Amino acid sequence: MTHFASLVRVLAGVISMRRTVALASIFLLGTGPAAPARVNTQAATGTATFIVTGHGWGHGVGMSQYGAYGYAQKGTGYAKIVLHYFAGTELGNAPVSRVRVLLTSGAATLPVGSASDFRVKDATGAVHDVAAGKYTLTPALKLKVDGEAAARALPGPLLFQPGTSPLQLKHLYRGAVQVDVVNGKLRAINFVGLEQYLYGVVPSEMPYTWHPEALKAQAVVARSYALATRRSGAFDLYPDTRSQVYLGVEHERPSTNAAVDATAGEVVLYQGQVAKTFFFSSSGGRTASAEDVWGEAVPYLVSVPDPYDTISPHHTWGPVAYTGTKLARMMKMKGRVVDVQAELNGSGRIKTLNVVGTKGNVSIPGASLRQRLGVRSTWFTVGVLSLSAPSAAVVYGSRAQLTGIARSLPAAVLQQLDGAAWKDLTAVKATKDGAVAVTIKPPVTTRYRLATGKVSAPAVRVPVAPLVRFYAPRTPDQLRGYVRPLSLAGVTVLIQRQQGPGWVTAAQATVAEDGTFLAKLQLTDGVYRARVGSGHGYVAGTTPVLQVSNQ
């Protein structure tokens, strides 16, 4: 048996042996199978997609309008509908019959007019006739009155009183309109009967085509809310969502006028006082308590079931996806968000959202989340979906484990990029804390991602290197080995020798059809490896190093 024959026999045990020729001993280092690629958990959360899915639309306190509509469709009368949403209350009579609504303020000019003759009363108590038509007021309060040819200034404030047609500013309004000057700008206030005010409110707050009992419920709740939230000072109410939307005569409808008339003077009372009857669009199935939403307990504003809100198109909404960078911007944080954890209140809504970022953590109260995120309600969950890239290339034929997060989400699937399309590979099962792990055996370099429904996490690239190995050497003037897959036949193999911190090419070979290669060179003391460059869907791959030394 030759010296090399004896040497080959001991290579399997990586044991050196003496010989009498220049080549003394050879070691193949690290010839075992490659370990599975590991995932950086921090990288997973750093590239997460955050998926918000929720229920309902609005603050959630008081009467759900879609819920009331659902109750009405089931045959429930308006009184029972109203009292369901405001626990411990009763219906009674309104204490006042007229309200003052701020129509505009801070205006440099103001259009005033009517389709019929009308009147204006100035600050002295004098009443002037005004011909039908359109006029433009300035802070000088000049107006053509009493048939005079020229406009003249009238002492303000001015109270415009309608004739047979309603007064018109931006909209047509019932009742009288007072115009005065505040800080050099014009202000207009509508003095109108409570019921006539509601004619313009109810169809502006609820679709006029809805069931009559739902419209009546809206009329009672709107009447109560107007009286319970009146301001002190020059006016009682705003014409918009600061109070209730009030769009005047043009928006009145026979159906809603009938609902107002049918409930004339009825309000919700709690212990003899008019209740603040908040209302909103859709609950998602359960209303919220005032304490949970605004931090102040109100006996009649508690969380109640809302079983017929299911008719609402907003009963369930989402998913809405955010990147970590976008979410940080919305939370007014630097860096990017890498994780979130929600604390819920007794109404099932988010009490606090604890946000973990790359440059700090914040806790956001639920009350401010709707505006920050631009979502419909605070009854939502934040799912986290992420997948991490492997820490090293996967050797062809080996398996690797990808890990990530799929928390608070429907079943997620692992997808692989197949050409230009994503293909489902397997469903993934998350642990209680949302962690997922899945084993892959990629044939070539490709991309993977986690997805749920139409939402996906950022894709990760999984590089695959060809399997390159040396056979145990038999002579000191050549090295043999093999490459997999066989599709790499014809590619060049570089035999490299370590020189300082780098590598220099000592010989080359070509991969044969059967995947083998043979390189001829004179082996001297040093460390060698075989390298196949990137291409054909693979990153560069190398053999474990081969050490040659004299002893």
C-alpha positions in Angstrom: 0.0 0.0 0.0 1.4 3.5 -1.0 1.8 6.3 1.5 -1.2 8.2 -0.1 -3.3 5.0 0.2 -2.5 4.9 3.9 -3.2 8.6 4.1 -6.7 8.3 2.5 -7.6 5.8 5.1 -7.0 8.1 8.0 -8.6 11.2 6.5 -12.0 10.0 7.5 -10.9 10.4 11.1 -9.1 13.7 10.4 -5.8 12.2 11.8 -2.4 13.4 10.6 0.3 10.8 9.6 4.0 11.1 8.7 5.3 10.3 5.2 8.7 10.5 3.6 7.8 12.7 0.6 7.2 16.4 0.5 3.5 16.0 1.4 3.4 15.2 5.1 -0.3 15.3 6.2 -3.6 16.6 4.9 -6.7 17.6 6.8 -10.2 18.1 5.5 -11.9 20.5 7.9 -15.6 20.8 8.5 -16.7 18.0 6.3 -19.9 17.4 8.2 -23.3 18.5 6.8 -24.1 22.2 6.9 -26.2 23.4 9.9 -29.6 24.9 9.1 -29.7 28.6 8.5 -30.9 30.5 11.6 -33.1 33.6 11.7 -32.4 36.9 13.4 -35.5 37.5 15.5 -34.8 41.2 15.8 -34.6 41.4 12.0 -38.0 39.8 11.8 -39.7 42.3 13.9 -37.7 45.1 12.3 -39.3 44.4 8.9 -42.8 43.6 10.2 -46.1 44.5 8.5 -48.7 45.6 11.0 -52.3 44.7 10.1 -55.2 46.5 11.6 -58.7 44.9 11.5 -61.6 46.3 13.4 -65.3 46.7 14.1 -67.7 49.7 13.8 -67.3 53.3 13.0 -67.3 56.1 15.5 -66.5 56.7 19.2 -68.9 53.9 20.2 -70.7 55.7 23.0 -74.5 55.9 23.1 -76.8 55.0 20.2 -75.4 53.1 17.2 -77.3 54.4 14.2 -77.0 51.1 12.2 -77.9 49.2 15.3 -81.1 51.4 15.7 -81.9 50.7 12.0 -81.4 47.0 12.6 -83.8 47.1 15.6 -86.4 49.0 13.6 -86.2 46.4 10.9 -86.9 43.8 13.5 -90.1 45.6 14.5 -88.9 47.5 17.6 -90.4 50.9 18.3 -88.4 54.0 18.6 -88.9 54.4 22.4 -87.6 51.0 23.1 -84.7 51.5 20.7 -83.7 54.7 22.5 -84.0 53.3 26.0 -81.9 50.3 25.1 -78.9 52.4 24.3 -79.2 54.7 27.4 -79.6 52.5 30.4 -81.8 53.7 33.3 -83.3 56.7 31.3 -86.9 57.6 30.4 -88.6 59.8 27.9 -90.0 63.2 28.9 -90.7 66.7 27.6 -88.1 69.2 26.3 -87.5 72.1 28.6 -87.0 74.7 25.8 -88.5 75.2 22.4 -85.9 77.4 20.6 -82.1 77.2 20.0 -79.4 79.5 18.6 -77.2 78.0 16.0 -73.9 79.6 14.9 -73.9 79.5 11.1 -70.6 81.3 10.4 -68.0 83.5 12.1 -64.9 85.4 11.1 -66.3 86.2 7.7 -65.2 89.3 5.7 -68.4 89.2 3.7 -71.7 87.5 4.1 -74.4 86.8 1.6 -77.9 87.4 2.9 -81.2 87.1 1.0 -84.5 85.6 0.4 -86.8 84.7 -2.5 -89.5 86.9 -1.0 -89.5 90.3 0.8 -88.1 90.1 4.3 -87.3 92.4 7.2 -84.3 93.5 9.3 -84.4 94.8 12.9 -81.5 96.9 13.9 -80.0 97.6 17.4 -82.3 100.5 18.0 -85.3 98.3 17.6 -86.3 99.9 14.3 -87.6 97.4 11.7 -86.8 97.9 8.0 -88.3 96.3 4.9 -85.9 94.6 2.5 -86.8 93.7 -1.0 -86.5 90.1 -2.2 -83.0 89.3 -3.6 -79.4 88.6 -2.6 -77.2 91.1 -0.7 -73.6 91.0 0.4 -72.9 92.4 3.9 -69.6 93.7 5.0 -68.6 94.7 8.6 -70.0 98.2 7.8 -73.5 96.5 7.9 -74.7 98.6 4.9 -77.9 97.5 3.3 -80.6 98.8 1.0 -83.8 99.1 3.1 -87.2 100.7 3.0 -87.1 101.1 -0.8 -84.1 103.5 -0.6 -81.9 103.8 -3.7 -78.6 103.6 -1.8 -77.4 101.3 0.9 -76.8 102.7 4.3 -75.2 101.5 7.5 -77.5 100.1 10.2 -76.5 99.9 13.8 -75.8 96.3 14.7 -76.5 93.7 15.6 -79.0 93.1 12.8 -81.8 90.5 13.1 -83.1 89.3 9.7 -86.6 88.0 9.8 -88.1 85.9 7.0 -91.2 86.7 5.0 -93.0 84.0 3.1 -89.7 82.3 2.1 -86.8 81.2 4.3 -83.7 83.3 4.6 -80.6 82.2 2.6 -77.0 82.4 3.6 -74.9 79.5 2.5 -78.0 77.4 2.9 -81.7 78.2 3.3 -82.7 78.4 7.0 -85.9 78.5 8.9 -86.3 81.1 11.6 -84.4 84.4 12.0 -80.7 85.2 11.5 -78.8 87.6 13.6 -75.7 89.2 12.1 -73.2 91.1 14.2 -69.5 92.2 14.0 -66.9 90.5 16.3 -63.3 91.6 16.1 -64.0 93.3 12.7 -65.5 90.2 11.2 -69.1 89.0 10.5 -70.9 86.4 12.6 -74.3 84.9 11.8 -76.5 83.1 14.3 -79.7 81.3 13.4 -82.6 81.8 15.9 -84.8 78.8 15.2 -87.5 76.7 16.8 -86.1 73.4 18.2 -88.3 71.3 16.0 -87.5 73.3 12.9 -83.8 72.9 13.8 -84.3 69.2 13.9 -85.8 69.2 10.4 -82.3 70.2 9.2 -80.4 67.9 11.5 -82.1 64.5 11.3 -81.6 63.9 7.5 -78.1 65.3 7.8 -77.2 62.7 10.5 -79.2 59.6 9.3 -80.2 58.5 5.8 -83.8 59.7 5.2 -84.7 56.4 3.5 -84.3 54.4 6.7 -87.1 52.8 8.6 -89.5 55.4 10.2 -88.8 54.0 13.7 -85.1 54.5 13.3 -85.7 58.1 12.1 -87.9 58.7 15.2 -85.2 57.4 17.4 -82.7 59.7 15.7 -85.1 62.6 16.2 -85.4 62.0 20.0 -81.7 61.5 20.4 -80.8 64.5 18.3 -83.3 66.7 20.3 -81.9 65.5 23.6 -78.2 66.0 22.5 -78.9 69.5 21.3 -80.4 70.6 24.6 -77.9 68.7 26.8 -74.9 70.2 25.1 -76.0 73.8 24.7 -73.3 76.4 25.2 -73.5 79.5 27.2 -72.9 82.9 25.6 -74.1 84.3 22.3 -75.1 80.9 20.7 -76.1 77.4 21.8 -74.9 75.1 19.0 -72.5 74.7 16.2 -73.8 73.6 12.7 -71.3 70.8 12.4 -69.9 67.8 14.2 -68.9 70.0 17.1 -72.6 69.8 17.9 -74.7 68.1 15.2 -74.7 68.5 11.4 -77.3 71.1 10.5 -77.7 71.8 6.8 -80.9 73.7 6.6 -84.0 73.6 4.5 -82.5 72.1 1.3 -81.7 68.9 3.2 -85.1 68.5 4.8 -87.1 65.4 3.7 -90.8 64.5 4.3 -89.8 61.3 6.0 -87.5 62.9 8.5 -89.8 65.9 9.1 -92.5 63.3 9.9 -90.2 61.6 12.4 -89.5 64.9 14.1 -93.2 65.8 14.2 -94.2 62.3 15.5 -91.8 62.7 18.5 -92.3 66.5 19.0 -90.9 67.6 22.3 -89.7 64.2 23.4 -86.2 64.0 25.1 -84.3 61.4 27.0 -84.2 62.1 30.8 -81.9 60.8 33.5 -83.1 61.7 37.0 -85.1 64.5 35.6 -82.3 66.1 33.5 -81.8 65.9 29.7 -79.3 63.2 29.0 -76.2 63.7 26.7 -77.4 61.2 24.1 -74.3 60.6 22.1 -74.7 58.7 18.9 -72.5 57.4 16.2 -72.6 55.3 13.0 -71.8 51.6 13.8 -70.8 49.7 17.0 -69.5 46.5 15.5 -71.7 44.5 17.8 -71.3 46.2 21.2 -71.3 49.9 22.3 -68.6 51.4 24.5 -68.9 53.0 27.9 -68.1 56.7 28.3 -65.6 55.7 31.0 -63.7 53.4 28.6 -63.6 56.0 25.9 -63.3 59.3 27.7 -62.3 58.3 31.2 -65.4 59.6 32.9 -68.2 57.3 34.0 -71.7 58.3 33.1 -74.5 56.1 34.6 -76.5 55.9 31.4 -73.6 55.7 28.9 -72.5 52.1 29.5 -71.5 49.3 27.2 -74.5 47.4 25.8 -74.9 44.6 23.2 -75.9 45.8 19.8 -77.0 42.6 18.0 -78.4 44.1 14.8 -75.4 46.2 13.9 -74.5 43.3 11.6 -76.4 45.1 8.8 -73.7 47.8 8.9 -71.1 47.9 6.1 -68.7 49.0 8.8 -69.6 46.2 11.2 -66.2 44.7 10.4 -63.5 46.6 8.4 -59.9 46.1 7.3 -57.4 44.8 7.0 -55.4 48.0 6.9 -51.6 47.4 6.5 -48.8 49.6 7.8 -45.1 49.3 7.5 -43.0 49.9 10.6 -41.7 53.1 9.2 -45.2 54.5 8.4 -46.5 53.4 11.7 -43.7 55.2 13.5 -44.5 58.4 11.6 -48.2 58.1 12.6 -47.2 57.6 16.2 -44.8 60.6 16.0 -41.8 58.3 16.7 -38.3 58.3 15.3 -37.0 55.2 13.5 -39.5 52.4 12.9 -41.9 50.4 14.9 -40.9 46.8 15.5 -43.7 45.5 17.7 -47.0 46.6 19.4 -49.0 45.2 22.3 -52.5 46.3 23.1 -54.3 46.7 26.4 -58.1 46.4 26.2 -60.8 48.1 28.2 -64.0 46.6 29.5 -65.8 47.5 26.2 -63.3 45.4 24.2 -61.7 48.6 22.7 -58.1 49.5 22.9 -57.3 51.2 26.2 -53.6 51.7 25.5 -51.4 50.7 22.6 -47.8 50.0 23.7 -45.5 50.6 20.7 -41.9 49.3 20.6 -39.6 51.2 18.2 -36.0 51.1 17.1 -35.4 54.4 18.8 -37.7 54.2 21.8 -41.1 53.1 23.1 -44.3 54.9 23.6 -47.8 54.2 25.1 -50.7 55.7 23.1 -54.1 56.2 24.7 -56.9 54.5 22.8 -58.8 57.8 22.5 -56.2 59.3 20.2 -55.6 56.2 18.1 -58.5 56.8 15.7 -57.0 60.1 14.6 -53.4 59.0 14.5 -54.1 55.9 12.5 -57.0 57.2 10.5 -59.1 54.2 11.3 -62.9 54.0 11.9 -63.0 53.0 15.6 -60.8 52.0 18.5 -62.3 48.5 18.5 -59.5 46.8 16.5 -56.7 44.4 16.7 -53.1 44.9 15.5 -51.7 41.8 13.9 -48.0 41.5 13.4 -46.6 39.6 10.4 -42.9 39.2 9.7 -40.4 36.8 8.4 -36.6 37.0 8.9 -33.8 36.4 6.4 -31.4 33.5 7.1 -28.1 34.4 8.6 -26.2 32.4 6.0 -26.7 30.8 2.6 -28.4 27.5 2.5 -26.3 24.7 0.9 -28.0 22.9 -2.0 -29.8 19.8 -0.7 -29.9 21.1 2.9 -32.8 22.3 4.9 -33.2 25.6 6.7 -35.5 27.0 9.2 -37.3 30.4 8.8 -38.8 32.0 11.8 -41.0 35.0 12.2 -44.1 36.4 13.8 -47.8 35.9 12.9 -49.6 37.3 15.9 -53.3 38.2 16.3 -54.1 37.2 12.7 -56.1 34.6 10.8 -54.1 31.6 9.6 -50.9 32.7 7.8 -49.3 30.8 5.0 -45.7 30.7 3.8 -45.4 31.7 0.1 -42.5 31.3 -2.3 -41.9 33.4 -5.4 -42.4 31.3 -8.5 -41.4 33.3 -11.5 -43.5 36.5 -11.2 -46.2 35.0 -9.0 -46.4 34.0 -5.3 -47.3 30.4 -4.6 -48.6 29.1 -1.3 -46.3 26.5 0.2 -47.7 25.6 3.6 -49.9 26.9 6.4 -47.9 28.0 9.4 -49.0 27.6 13.0 -48.1 30.2 15.5 -47.3 29.7 19.1 -49.3 31.5 21.8 -47.0 34.5 21.6 -47.2 34.6 17.8 -43.9 33.0 16.9 -43.7 30.8 13.8 -41.0 28.5 12.5 -41.1 26.6 9.2 -38.5 24.3 7.6 -37.7 24.9 3.9 -35.5 23.1 1.3 -35.0 25.7 -1.4 -33.7 24.3 -4.7 -32.3 27.6 -5.8 -32.0 31.2 -4.5 -35.5 32.5 -4.1 -37.8 34.7 -2.0 -40.2 33.8 0.7 -42.9 35.7 2.6 -45.7 35.2 5.1 -49.1 36.2 4.0 -52.7 36.3 5.4 -55.5 37.1 3.0 -54.4 39.9 0.7 -51.7 41.2 3.1 -48.2 40.0 3.3 -45.0 40.7 5.2 -41.9 42.0 3.4 -40.3 39.2 1.5 -36.9 37.8 2.5 -34.3 36.5 0.1 -33.0 33.0 0.9 -29.6 32.5 -0.9 -28.7 28.9 -2.0 -25.1 27.9 -2.6 -24.1 24.9 -4.6 -22.8 21.9 -2.7 -19.1 21.7 -3.4 -17.0 19.0 -1.8 -13.5 17.4 -2.1 -12.9 13.7 -2.4 -10.2 12.4 -0.2 -6.9 13.1 -2.1 -4.9 10.2 -3.4 -1.9 11.9 -5.0 0.0 15.1 -4.2 -0.5 16.5 -7.6 -4.3 16.7 -8.0 -7.5 17.3 -6.3 -10.8 15.7 -7.1 -14.3 16.6 -6.0 -18.0 17.0 -6.9 -20.6 19.7 -7.3 -24.4 19.5 -6.9 -26.8 20.1 -8.5 -25.8 18.3 -11.8 -27.3 21.3 -13.7 -24.0 23.1 -12.9 -22.1 20.8 -15.4 -19.7 23.0 -17.4 -19.1 25.7 -14.8 -15.6 26.5 -13.6 -14.3 25.4 -10.2 -11.5 27.5 -8.8 -8.9 25.8 -6.5 -7.8 28.5 -4.1 -5.0 28.7 -1.6 -5.2 30.9 1.4 -2.7 33.8 1.3 -2.8 36.1 4.2 -6.4 37.2 4.9 -7.4 36.4 1.3 -7.4 33.6 -1.3 -5.5 33.2 -4.6 -6.3 30.8 -7.4 -3.9 27.9 -7.6 -5.7 25.9 -10.3 -9.0 25.6 -12.2 -11.2 22.7 -13.2 -14.5 22.2 -15.1 -17.5 20.4 -13.7 -18.2 17.2 -15.7 -21.6 15.9 -16.7 -21.6 13.6 -13.6 -20.9 16.6 -11.4 -17.3 15.7 -10.7 -14.2 17.9 -11.2 -10.4 17.2 -11.4 -7.8 19.8 -10.8 -4.1 19.2 -11.4 -1.7 21.2 -9.2 1.3 20.6 -6.9 0.0 20.6 -3.3 2.3 22.5 -0.9 1.9 23.5 2.7 -1.2 25.6 3.2 -5.0 25.8 3.3 -7.0 25.1 0.1 -10.6 25.3 -0.9 -12.7 24.8 -4.1 -15.0 27.6 -5.1 -17.9 27.8 -7.6 -18.9 31.4 -8.4 -22.4 32.7 -8.4 -24.8 32.2 -11.3 -27.5 29.9 -12.5 -29.7 30.8 -9.6 -27.0 30.2 -6.9 -24.7 32.3 -4.8 -21.0 31.3 -4.6 -20.3 28.0 -2.8 -17.1 26.6 -1.4 -15.8 23.3 0.0 -14.8 23.0 3.6 -11.1 24.0 3.8 -8.3 21.4 3.2 -5.1 21.8 5.1 -1.8 20.5 3.8 1.3 20.6 6.0 4.8 19.0 6.4 5.5 17.1 9.6 
